[in-house]
Amino acid sequence: MEIVNGKPSTFRPSQPPASCRRRIVMFPMPFQGHITPMLHLANILHSQGFKITIIHTEYNAPNRSNYPHFTFRSISDRFSEIPAAELSASYCIKYLNNYCLDPFRKFLAELLADEEEEEKVSCMITDAAFYSTQAVADELGIPRLVLETNSLSCIVASDILLSLSTLPKDPEALVMEFPPLKLKDVGKGNTDPKGMGEVMVNTRNQMKASSGIIWNTFKELEEYALETVCQDYRIPSFTLGPFHKYFTASSGGLIEQDRNILSWLDTQAPKSVVYVSFGSVARITESDFQEMAHGLANTGLPFLWVVRPGVVRGSEWLESLPEKFLESVGDKGRIVKWCPQPKVLAHPATGCFWTHCGWNSTLESICEGVPMVCSPCFVDQPINSRCVCGVWKIGVILEDGFERDGIETAIKSVMVNEEGKEMRKRINSIKDKMNLSLEKGVVGPHLVSLLQDSNGSADVAYCFHNTPVSDQDAAKSALLDFLNMGICLSDLWSEFSAVDPRFAELAQHLSGARVLRQDPLECLIQFICSSNNNIKRITQMVDFVSSLGNHVGVVEGVDFYEFPSLDRLSKVSEEELRKAGFGYRAKYITGTVEVLQSKPGGGVEWLTSLRKLDLQNAIEALITLPGVGPKVAACIALFSLDQHHSVPVDTHVWKIATRYLIPELAGTRITPKLCSRVADAFVEKYGRYAGWAQTLLFIAELPLQKAVLQSVTSESKEVSKDEPQKIPRMHGDKGFIVKWSPSTRIASLFDNRCFWTRKYRNSTSVTMCEGVPMVCSPRFVNKPINARCACATFGKLAFSCMTGLKGIGSKMTIKGVMVNEEAKKYEREYIATDGFGFMVGSASGIQACATEGAGLALGHGDWENLLKR
């Protein structure tokens, strides 16, 4: 993986040259929830040209035949000889760390002694729970990276729990430092709390001593926890997940999968099936198993139930089922020993996932937009379930354990009730954010995944699929050309900001937005498809045309194709295109292809030659092609012919121009002459890259961006429709309700005397620097800690709203800051500590980490920098 930055000088090879392939040694914990993400990560690294050596225990050894491209080495563990009664989670981890340490050290030392120059070991990546391997890394002088298979939220919550001296006595009470968590969740299923505490301390200490942490998550899901981790762990953190979305799922599990169940799912209605699986380790009692069976049957819904052999204590498989259960459910229910879970969750028939909330299962469910019923068993699962139900609100938890009526109610609340519809909306929103951060597509003949940096910078990580080592350099060059990396974004932002102050604020949110440099033929055909069309239909047309090209690979079950050549397009008839839904555009495509083929020297060469012409001549040449008018020609010129000052004018661009550049034209009809005037106005204002400026302003007007950019793109103050209308009527001009605001600017105003806040890190530091006292209503994760620091540690600079959001309590608290004598004291203490927030707040943690190198703050990771550590 490599970071693609706004400045060409920052690019480095994504892998060593062919003459010097680097090797990575990886060491997973021998449990499926740990082995699976490690092997996914190994595949990602191997696709970048690294050679992979997997060291594994004899216990739960991975199936080598599924990974012929890896080198495997096993070490003795005698794990299977341990009596089952002693197999608590803490005992297993401590045993493996003690028993495997010497064999691991010995093998690694031998590998280093025998390594050849072209296969030098770059680093080791070990499971976070293998904390003893840090000593080996230090002894042998090899960087150790940690793969943390838990969620970020789990680590934050665990660290908070380790720091507490007392806990509430009521099992239903919330742990105030991590409010989603209840006391009864702490240590759930753990038979050795003291031992697990020792494991957690050792794991955390050695994580902090490592060269970096790799997380199987994505920033859009756990942003609040990522901030805290960056503060507490002063080493690089790389949110590279979800790993399983990079490649088609392999059959690398430790248990044989029943793939025939997918055929049964094909016969079920959309979102009608309840999928039940408790992972590879969890176990339940016979009575719980029977309650599960009755609860499922009572819903009357189709279900797919994974019953792993041995999951029921004292039973081999299905002996404990209620009498005649299988006969009573008939074809509505299916029970299997194991199944390809990602495929099941991705199937249209799956409507709900009843899960133990292991992190892999939780992440897979989120990625496919399937809401959950949660029955956590132990370790990280209670924390994950509280996040699912209390933070993300995409599931329900069975608070009373396995009780048939509660099971039926919970499943129906997800599958049938209005509550379930809201959960589905929320989880699909998260899924969409994940899909936006991980995009897959074809550049020339190369299949590539792109990951937007999770820290909001202009950085993008990429991963090639199925690209031979010999083609890696060509693939990289094609990608950089496609992304127009010869143009420095920071220089553009400076130029635009100098003539238009709005761009200084836009840059905070759109700093990575680029105009692509597409292949001219591909761009031409796509824009002919776009004529008088909508996004959905355009996508269908482009997908059809693309499917005529060479097949380049499959990712997540989706086929990808190279865009067809001009010769291949010439073999497609107008009738075929009309049958595919192209309508009148069919004759334009076939006509354009025919004209291009008649060009001397070839149509592709003719299109490419237009890059050497000035804009007007390029447009005049393009409009000679069937179906290409001035607007389409301007689009093609901007996106594929290096005409950076080309400004395609449509109704959206017209509105932007009349709002900001030529307001005197507002309300007039668009004519060709006025379109030219609009384009000229953009060029006069923004210069030689006016087309880029217009594109950025257009992006800022999209609905998805407006919520974030409200203060930049709109000058009006809007009353929220969701708020009681009596509030504006009651207070008139004394109050405004807006969707978003520039909080830094507002905090700096002289008439701002109080800030009521949830205590996000950014809000806290900004408010302290501007000398504005606070009212604190913290919710979760680091917010309660920030609030306590503001109210009790940093010179008592705030009031805590301890009564929650009740009206009378809020009124008394706000007056305490704004009116009472206490307010003057706050103001004096704020002046005395002006600017203190940047020294003590979590911002300092991120800033200190950032000095370690470019890879740190890049959420999806800079693999080269990461592997150098």
N, C-alpha and C positions, 0 to 999 in steps of 0.2 A: 504494500500500500504506500502511496506517496501523496504528499500534499501538493496541490496545484495552487500556487499563490498568485496574487495580483501582479507581482513583479517577475519578469522572466528570469532574472538573475537568481531567484530563490529556488529554481528547479534543480533537482539532483536526480541521478538515475534511480529508478524504483527498485533496482536489484543490481548486484554486482555484475560486471561484464562476464561473458561466457567463459573466459579463461580463469575466472576466480569466483566460482559459486560458493556461497557461504552456507554453512550447515547450522540448523537450529535443533537443539536437544530439548525434548518435551517430556514431562513426567506427570501424568494424571493420577488422581486418587482412583482406586479400583472400584468405583460405584458408577452406575450408568448415568446418573445426573451430573457426574463430574467428567466421565470419559467422553460422553457425546459432545459437549461443547469444546473440549480440548481437540478432538478429532476434526470438528468443524473448523476450528482456528488453524489447525495444521493444514487443512485443504486450502484455506485462504492464503496462507504463507507460501505453500508449494506453488500455487498459481502465479506467484510473483517471482518464481525462479529459485527459491530457497530449497535446499535439500533438507529433509526432515528425518530425524531419528527419534522414534518413540521408545522410551524406556517404560516398562510396565511390570507390574507384579504378576506372579503366576495366577493369583486369585483374580477371577473376572478378566482374564486376558482378552483383549480385543481380537476380533476375527481378522487375521492378517490378509486373507484372500480378498477382502473388500478394499484393501489399500495397498495394491502392489507397488505404488509409487513411493511408499515410505520404507525406511529401514526400521525393523523392530528388534529390541533386545529385552529379554525378560530377566528379572532378578528374583531370587528365592525370597519367600515371605512366610511360609508355613502358616498362613492365615487360616486356612481351612481346618487346622487342627485345634483352633480355639473353641472351647465349649460355647454353645449357643447362648447359655445363660449369661455369659460375660460380654456379649456383643452389644454394649451400649455405644452410642455414637462417640462419646469422649474416649472410651477405652479403645475403640477401633483406630481412631486418629492417632492417639498417643502410641499405640502399639506399632502402627505402620511407620511413624516417624522414627521410632527407636530401632526397629528391626531392619528397616530398609536403608538406613543412613550409610552404613559401611559398604554394602554392595553397590549402592548408587555412587558413592565416592570412588570406589575401586574402578567401576566401569568407566566413569567419566575421565579419570586420570589416564586410563589405558587409551581411551579414544583421543585424548589430547596428545598423548605421546606418539601415537601412530598416525595422526592426521597429516594429510598432504596439503601442500600450499593452496591447491585449488578448492579444498573443502574444509577450510578452517572453521571452527565452531564460533559462530557470531555471538550467541548467548544461549542461556537455558530459559525455558518457560515452564514453571512448575505450578501445580495447583496451590492455591493460597494455603490450604490446610497442610501441605508438606512444608511446614515452617522450618524444619531442620535442614532443608537444602540450602538455606541462605548461608549457613556456615561453610558448606562445600563450595558455594560460589565465591565466597570471600577467600577461602584457602587456595583455590585454583585460579583466582583472578578472572572469573567469567561473570559478565553481567547477568543478573537474575531478574527476569520479569515474572510477575505474578498474574495468573489467571484466577480472578475471583468469580466463582460460579454462582454466588448469591447476588441478590439485587443491591443496588446502592442504598435503598431505603433500609434494607435489613442490616447493613453494616452501620449506618447512622444510628438506628435504633439500638443495636447491640452495644455500640460504644457508649451511648447514653446510659443504658442499663448498667454497664460495668462501672460507670462513674458515680452511681447513686449509692448513698449509704443507707437510705431507708426507702421502703416502698409502702404504698397504702395497704391496709389490712383487708378491706372489702374486695373480694375476688372480682366483682363487677366494676370496681373503680378504674378510671382511666389513669394511666401513667402520664402525669401532667407534662413531663418533658417530651413525650411522644404520644399525644392524645389519642390517635386511633387505637393504640395498644391498651388492652385491659390487663389488670394484674393476673387474671387467670391464664392469660396467654404466656406469661413469663415462665420459662422452664417447662412448658407443656410437653408431656411425653418424654421428659429427660429424667432418667433414673439416677443420674450422677451430676447434680447441678454444680458441685464444687469442681469436679473434673472437667466439665464443659467450660466453666469459667477459666480454668487454667489453659485449656486449648485456645479459647478466644483471645486471651492475653498474649500467649505465645504467637498466635497467628498475626495479630495486629502489630506486635512489635517487629516481627520479621518482614511484614509487608512494608512498614515504614523504612526498613533498612534496604529494601530492594531498589531496583532501578526504575520501576514503574508498575502500574496496575492496569490490566486489561479487563474491561467489564463487558459482559454479554447483555447489554441494554442499550437504549438510545436516549439521548438528552431530552427529547421532547416528552418522554414519559416520566423521567425522574430528575428534572432540572433542579428542583428544590433540594434534593439530596446530593446532587453533584456539587453544588456550591459548598455544602458543608464538608464533603470529602476533600475538595480542593484546599479547604482551609486547614483541615486536621492532618491530612497526609501530604507533606511537603515534597511530593514526588509526582511525576507525570501520571495523569489518569487518562485512559483511552476508552471512550464509549464506542465500541466497534460493532455492537450488536444491532439487530439480532443476527447471530452467526448463521442460523439455519436458512436465512433468506438469500444467502449468497449463491448456494448451489442446490440442485435438485437433491432431495433427501436420499441418503444412501441407506443400505440395509445393514448399517454398522452396529445395531443394538446387540445387547447381550442375550436377548430372548428372541426366539424365532417368531416372526410376525405372520398373522393371518391376513393376507391381502385379498382373499376372496370376499371379505366383508364389504369391500367397496362396491361390489356388484349389488349387494343387498341395499346399500345406501342409495344406489341409483334408482331404486323402485319407490323411494319414499318422497313425500312432498317436501318442498323447500322449508327449511327451518322448523322441521317437525320432530326431529330426533333428539333425545337426551343422550349425550355421550358421557359415560362414567368410567373413570380410571384413576387409581390412587398411586400410580407410579411403580417404581421397581423395588422399593424398600419397605414402605409402610405396611403395617399389619393391623388387623382388626379382630375383635372377638366374634365368636359364633352368634351371639345374640345381636350384635351390631349388624352382622351380615344378613341375618334374617329380617331385621327392621328395614335395612336397605331394600331388600327384595319386595317386602310389602309396600313400602313407600313408592317404589317405582311402579309396581303394578297398579296401585291406587290412582296414580295420575291418569291412567288410560292412554298415555302417550307412547309412541314407539321409542325404544331405547336400545343402545349398544353399550354393553357392560363388559369391561375388561376385568376378568377375575384371574389375576396372576396365580399360578400354582404356589401354594404356601402363604397367600395373603391372609387366609383365615387360620388363626392359631388352632392347631390340632387337626386340621383338615388338609387333604392333599389337593382337592380342587372344589367340586360342587356338592360334596356330600351334605353340607350343612344347609342347603337350600330348603325352604319350606316344602312340605309334601305337595306334589303335583303342581309345583310352581311353573315349570316349563310348559306343561300342558295348558295351564290356565292363560298364560300370556300368548301362547301360540306364535304366529309369525310377527307379532308386534315387537317381540324382543329377541335380541341376539346376545349370546354370551360367548366371548372368545378369551383365549389365554393372553394374547398380546396382539397389537395391531399397529399399522403405520400412522401414528398419532397426527403428525402434521397434515397428512392427506385426509384423514378423517375430519379434522377441524376445518380444513379448507373446503370440504365438500358442501355443496349448497343445501343438503338435507339437514345438516347439523345445526341445531338451534340453541343448544345449551350444553355446557361442560360442567359436570359435577366432579370436582377435582380436590386433591389434597393440597393444592397450591404450592407444589414445588416450583422453583423459579423457572425451569425450562418449560413446564406445562403452562404456567401463568403467561409467560412471554409468547408461547405459541398460540394460546387462545386469544391474546390481545392482537397479535399480528393477523389473525383471521377474522376478527370482529365478532367473536363468540362470547356472550356474557356467561358468568360463572355462578355456580353454587359451590360454596367453600366448606370443606371439612378438613381443616389443618390437623396434622398429627404431631409434629415435633420440629425442633431446631428453627429453621427460618420460616417454616410454613405459616405459623400464626401471624408473623409480621406481614408476610406477603398477603395473607387473606384480609388483614385490616386495611392494607393499602387498596386492595381490590374493592372492598366494600365501603370503607370510610373516607378514602382520599379520592380515588378515581371514580367511585360509585358505579361500578360496572358488574356488580354481582351482589349476592346475599350470602350471609354466613349462617350455618346451622349452629346457633348459640347453645342449644340444648343437646347437642350431640346427635346420635342416631336414634331418632324416634319417628315412627312411620307418619304420624300426622304432620309433624314439623317438616319432614322430607317432602311430603306431597305439597304442602303450602309453599315451601321455598321454590320448588321446581315450577309450580304453576305461576308464582309471582314473576319468574323470569320468562317463562314460555307463553303465558296466556294474558296476564294482567297488564294494565297500563304502565305499571312500574317497570316491567320488563322492556316495554317499548322505549322508555327513556334510557334505560341501561344500554340498549342496543344502539341508540343514537350516540351516546357518549363513547362507547367502545369503538364505534365506526369512525368517530372523529379522531380518536387516538390512532387508529389504524391508518387513517388518511395522512396524519402527520408523519407516521413512520414511513409510509410509502413516498411522501415528499422528500424525506431525508435519504432514502435509498432508491435511486433510479437506475433502471437497466435499459440498455439500448445498443444500437449498432452504429459504429463510426467506420465508414468504408467497409472492409471485410472483418472488422474487429468487434467482438462482443465485450461490452464493458459495463461495470457497475460504478456509479458515482455516488458519493456520500457527501452531503453538505456538512461542513464543519459545524459541530454542535455548540460552538461558543459565539456564533453570530459573525464571524469574520468572513473574509473573502476567500477562504480556503476550501478546497474540495479534495477528498481522497478518492482514488480510483483503483479498480481491480479488474484486470483482463481475465476473460474466461476462454479456455480452449485455444489460447494463442501460443504457438510453438516458441521456444526460446529464441530461435533464429529470427523470429518476426517481432520480438519485443520492442526493439528500437523503432521499427517502422510504425508499430501500433502506438507507441508513445508520441511520436512525431505527428501522427494523424490526429490524435486526441488534442494535442496542444494547438494544432492548426484549427481544428473544429471549434475549440473554445476561444479562439482569437487571442492567444496568449502573448502575441507580439505587442499588444496594447496594454499599457500600464493603467490600471484602474485608479490608483491613488492620484496620478497626474490628472486624469479626467475629472475626478471629484474636486480637485483644487481649482481647475479651470472653471467648472460649472459653478462652484460656490462663490467664486470671485465676482460673477455677473448675476448670480441668483442666490440669495441667502437661504432659500428653502432647501437647497441641495446639502447644506451643512447638516441639517436635521435628517434629510433622507438618507444620507450616508450612514447614519447610525443603524439603519434597518435594512438597507439595500446595497450594502457595500460590495457584495459579490455579484451583483446583477451584470450580466454580460450580453452583448449582441453576438450571436454565433456566426461562424464563417462556414456555411454549409456548402456541400457539393452543389454546383450550379444546376445540374440536371435534376437532382433530387429536389432542390428548392423550387425550381420551376414547376415541376409536376405537382408538388404539394400545394403551391399557391393557386394553380388552376383549379384544384379540388376545392379550395376554400371559397371560391366565388359564390356569393349569396348563399352561404351555408352556415351550419352550426357546428360546434366543436365535436359533438358526438358523431355526427355524420362524416365530418372531415376525417376523424380518426379511423372510422370504418373504411373509408375509401383509401387512405394512405396505407392501412394495414393490408388491404387487398393487393394494392400495387406492390408493396414490399414482399408479400408472399410469393411473388413471381420470381424473386431473386434467389441466390444461392443460400441454402440453409447453413447458418453459422453456429447454432448451438441451442441448448435448452437451459433455462434458469427458472426454478420454481414451477416446473411443468409447462412453461410458456416457450413456444418456439420463436426463434429470432432469425431474421433473414437479412442478407445484404441487399441494398436497394438494387433493382434490376438494371442491367445495362441498356443502352439505347437499342441495341440489336434485339434484346429480349423483349423490350416494350413494343417493337415494331411487329412482333408476332401476335399481339393481342388485338382483337377486332373491336370495333365500336359496339357491336352487338353484345360481346362478352362484358364490356364495361357497363352497358345499360342494364344487363341482367344483374350486375353486381350493385346497382343502385346509384350509378354516376349521373343518370339523367342526361341533360343537354351537354354536360361537361365531357361526356364520352367522346363526342366528335371533336372537341377542342384538344383533348389529349392525343387522340390518334392523328389529328391534323398537325399538331405541333411536332410529334415524333416524325411524321413524314417530311415536314419542312426541314427539320434538323438533319435528317439523313441525306437531304439533297445539298447540304452546305459543303463547299469545297474544303477538303481536309478533314471533314467529319464534324458532326453536330456538337459533340462534347468539346472538341478543340475550339469551335466557334464560340461557344458559351464562355469558355475560360478566357478567350481573348478579349471579352468585353471588360475584363478587369483592368485593362490597359487604357480604356477610353475614359473621357470625362463623363459626368453623370448624364447630361442631356443626350449625348450620342448613344450611351448605353441604353437609356430608356427608349429612344427612337428605334434602336435595333430590336429591342425586346417586343415592342408593340406590333412588330410585323408578324409575330407568331399568333396563331389562332387562340382566342380566349384570353389574351394578355392585353389589358388596358393600362392606362397610366398608373393607377394605384397599385395594381399587381406588379407592374414593372418596377415601381419604386421599392416595393417590398423585396423583390428578388435582388435588386441592386444593393440594398442595405444588408441583407442577410447572406449574400453569397458572392457579391462582385466587388467588395472592398469600397463601396461608395458610402462612406461613413456619414456623409452629410445629407444622404437621401432621407426625406421625410414623407412617408406614406400618409396621406390625409384621408381619414374616414370620419364618421360622426363623433367618435370618441376623442380623436385628436383635435377635431374642430372645437369641441367643448373646452378642452384644455387650453387651446390657443385663445379662444374668446374670453376665457376667465383670467388668464395671466398675461398674454402678450398683446392682443388686439381686441380689447373689450368693446370697441366701437362697432365691431361686426356681430356682436351678440344679437340673435334674433333674425339674422338674414339667412337666405337659402345658400346652400353650398353649390358653387359653380366651379367649373374647371379653372376659371381665372382666379377666383378667391382661394381655391386650393393651392395654386401657385403662390399666392400672397402669403398664405399660412406657412408654407414651406420656407419661403424667403425670410419670414419673421423669425422662425426657429434658427435658421442659419445666421441671421444678423445677430441674434442674441447669444447663441452658443458656439458658433464657429464651425470648424471643420468636422466636429463630431456631433453635429446637431441631431443626427439620426439616433445616436446613443442617448442624448438628453431627452428626446421625445419619447423613446422607449421606456426610460426610467420613470418619467412622469406618468406614462400610461400605466405602468405596473403599479404605481402608487395609488391609482384610481380603482384598482380591482377590489371587489368586495372583501376578499381575504386580507388585503393589506390595509384597508381603511380603518379597521378596528384598532390596528397598531399605530397608524399614521394619522389619526383623527386631527391632531393639533397641526399637522403639516399640510394636509390636503383639504382641510375645511376651515373656513373662517367663522362658521356659525356655531352657536352654543345650542346644543340639542338637549331637550328634556327626554330622559329615557322613558319609553313607552311601558316598560315593566314596572316603573315606580308609581306609587299612589299619586294620582293627579292632585290630591289635596295639598301636597307639600309645596309645589310651586305657587298655588293659589294662596296658601296661608302666608308664605314668606315673601311673595312678590320678587322684587329686585334684590332682596337680601341673600338669595341663594340661587345657585345654578347646579343642575345635575348634567354631567357630560359622560360620554362613553370612555373617554381617555383624555389625558392632559399631559403637558410637558412638566413633570413634577420638579425637575431641577430648576426650571425657570420660575415656577410658582413659588418654590421654597425660598428663592432669593428675593422675592418682592418684600418691600418694607412693611406692607399692611398684612402680611401673613403672620399670625401670632400663635398658631397651633396646627399640628399635623396629627390627625387620627389615623393610625396605621396598623397593618397586620404585622409589621416588623420584619419585612424582607431585608436582606443585607444591604441592597442598594438603597432602599428607602431610608434605612437607618443612617448610613454614612452621609448621604446627601443632606438629610435634615440636620445632622449634627454640624456639618460644615457651614450651613447657612444660619445656624443659631436659632432654630425653631424648636420650641419644646414640643413634646409628643404625648398623645394619649395612645396607649398600646392595647390592642386586642389580638394577641398572638393565637395562631391556630395549631401549627404542628411543626415537627422536625426542628429546625434551628430558630424558628420565630420565638418560642418561649424563652430560649436562652438569650437572644438579642434583647427581648423585652426586659428580662431581669437585669441585664447589664445596664440598660438605659435607665431603669428605675432605681437600681440599688448600687451599681458599681461605678458607673461613669459620673460620679458627682450628683446622683439623683436628678437626672435630666428629663424625667418623664413620669407620668402617672399611669398606673396599670388599671385598665377597666375590668376589675375582678368580677363584676356582676354579669359579664358577658355583654350582650347587645341589647339589654333591656333599657327602655326609654329613660326611666328615672335615674338609673345608675349612670348611664351615658351622660345625662345632663349634669349631674353632680361632678363627674370626673372632668368634663370639658370646662366647667366653670372653675374648677380647681386650678386648671392651667391658665385660663384666659382672664379671670376676674379677681379671684381671691388673692390674699396676701402671699400665699404660697407661690403664685405665678411670678412675682417679682424675684423671689429667690431662685427659681428655675432660670429666669432670664440672666441673672448675675452669673450663675454657675456656667451657663452656656457660653457667655462671653469669655469666661476664664479658660474654657477648654475648646475654643474655636478651632476647627480643623482636626480635632483629636481623633475623629472617626476613622480617618485613613490610616492611622497608626495602630489602632487596636481592633478595628472591624475585620470581618472576614475578607474584605477587599485586599488587605495586606497579605493574606495567605495566598491568594491567587497571584498577586503581583510578585511576591517572593518566588513562587513556583515558576512564574513566567521567565524569570531571569535564568532559569536552568536550560532554556533552549526552546526552539520554535515548536517542538512537538508537544509541549505541555498543555497549552490551552486549546489544542485542536481536538475537539471531542471525538471525532472518528479516526484520528490517529495519523501520525507521520511515521510510516513504518521504518524508513531509513534512520531517522533520528532516534526512534525508539530502540532499534536494534543495535545502535552504537553505544547505548548506555551500559 
